[in-house]
Amino acid sequence: MWALGWKRLSPRLHAGTIWLVAIASNVSAVWILIANAWMQNPVGYVMKGGHPVMTDLGAVVFQGYAGLTIMHTLAASYVTTGFFVMGVAAFHIARKQFIPIFVKSFRIGVSMALIFALFVVIEGHMHGAHLAHIQPAKLASLEANWVTQTEAPIYLIALPDDSAAANSIEIGRIPGVLSLLAFHSPHASVTGLRDIPKEDRPPVLITYLAFRLMVGLGMILLLVAVAAWVRRKRIESSPFLLKLLPWAIPLPYAVSLLGWTVAEVGRQPWIVYGLMRTTRGVSPVAASQVAVSLTAFVVVYAFIGITAFWLMAQAAMKGPGSSDQYYA
């Protein structure tokens, strides 16, 4: 209705159709994230016959981990939206096309990007502190912390070695910071990976690198958003930003993928944390069957993804067109 309804629906009804899509997407994300949160921190169940049976839907829906995950993921999605809008607007402003609509679009996009980028940073700290209580192995992997200790440090640069249960490189030790971030006290004791059975530890190197890249790229996005906000009223005379922002569009997507890598690799070896190992989630299906279905999924969704991004890029570069077609 939205794609084909430009001349067939009233402006308000036409705008309403895309609002319905946006609302439905957010609601869908909420329920998916609630399900994932239960797998990360199972609550509201009892074991019957060796299987978990839900007894309290409210506990599942309203648990703290679900709330933090929902806020973090949706806010990251809104940052992605803000950068997408800024990038497209900057592309056209640099070419002095459709200036009035894209200057307005830019200001909306930069406001959204900056507000939610700041929110993600603050909420991310809350998320990390929550992990200290429910997933200490993941928290230890995020900072490559091998030894249980008070005044636990973080390192500016480290290189975890899973086989040696130690870091082969440690540069820039800052004492007490991990304790402070996890328990809001620099003197708190933080569990180290060596005190967690080896079979219960996640792949530390992957988790650590994904986390560091996520944080590093996230801070770059925040700095870019701040710079764009400062120049929002003079964006037409900011050639460097106008050239930079279209290239920044993929970065929030990469940060989100890294965040999911941290969340899912960091909870290993559990498919349901503390209840069911990932190895038990393997179905008794022949490898050849899995290979065929996996190949089909990769080919089909690669085609859909490439086509979708191509169409989006074409529409974005074309611009809004005539006012007869678009209610601009």
Protein Blocks (a to p, Z undefined) as FASTA:
>chain_A
ZZmmmmmpcfklmmmmmmmmmmmmmmmmmmmmmmmmmmmmgghiaceehiacdfblklmm
mgmklmmmmmmmmmmmmmmmmmmmmmmmmmmmmnopaklmmmmmmmmmmmmmmmmmmmmm
mmmmmmmmmmmmmmmmlmmmmnopabgcehiacdfbdcddfklopafbdghiaehklmmm
mnopakbccddfklpcfklpccfklmmmmmmmmmmmmmmmmmmmmmmmmmmmmmmmmmkl
mmmmmmmmmmmmmmmmmmmmmmmmmmpccfbghkacfklmpccddfklmmmmmmmmmmmm
mmmmmmmmmmmmmmmmnonojaklpcZZ
